[in-house]
Amino acid sequence: LQEKLDANVRVEGERRLKALEVQLAQAETAKKEKDMATRYHRIKFFGNSIPDRQKVVRKIHQAKKQLAEAIDDEAKAPLKAALRECRVKLNYILHYPRTEKYISLFPPEVREAGPSNAPHVSNPAQENILSDIRRQMDDGSLPDEPEMHLEKSAQKQTSGRHAKALPSLTKMSVSETPHLKPKTFQSVAQDDFFGEDTDGNDEDD
C-alpha cells in the first residue's frame, strides 16, 4: 500500500512539474514576443526614416496605378508579378514570426546605397520567411490583398476614436447644440500613410 501511495505521489509530482514547465515556457515565449514587438515596432511602423510598412503600402498603390494604366496583357504581366511581391512583403511585415528578430526589408545599407545595378544580396532567413508567406497566401491562410485589411482596420480605429471623442447630441441641451460645427475627418485614402509617393524616388528592394 505504501509503495502504491509513493507511486501516486511521484506521478502527481511529475504532472505538476510538467505543468509548471509548460507555464514557464509560455511565460518566456510571451515575454520574448513582447520584447521583440517593442524592439522592432519602430522599424516596421514608425521611425525617422520611412518605415517598412508605409514604404510597401506606397509601392502597392503605385503598382495598382500602373496596372490600371497598362493597355495590354504583355504589359500587365510584370506589373501583376510586382504587385504580388509587394503584397507578399506587406504580409511579411504584418505577420512576421513574433519570437524572431525582425529583418527589415529596407536595411540602412540598402537605403543609403540608393538605386544600383548591383544585385541585391538577400538574407537566407528572410527568404525562408518570404517563401512561407507566399505559401500561406497561396493556401488562403493569409490575405491576398493585405492592404485592404489595413484600410478597414484603420477606418474602424478612426471611427472608434471619433465616437468616443464626440459628445452625444441626445444628451446635450438645445443651447449647446448651435456651438457644434461639422468636423471633416481625413479619410484613410487621403492619409499620408496610404498615400502615394510624390517624388517617385522610393528605392526598390
PyMOL commands that set and color helices and strands:
alter all, ss='L'
color gray80, all
select helices_A, chain A and resi 2-45+52-69+73-94+108-113+124-138+146-165+169-171+177-179+188-190
alter helices_A, ss='H'
color red, helices_A
deselect
rebuild
show_as cartoon
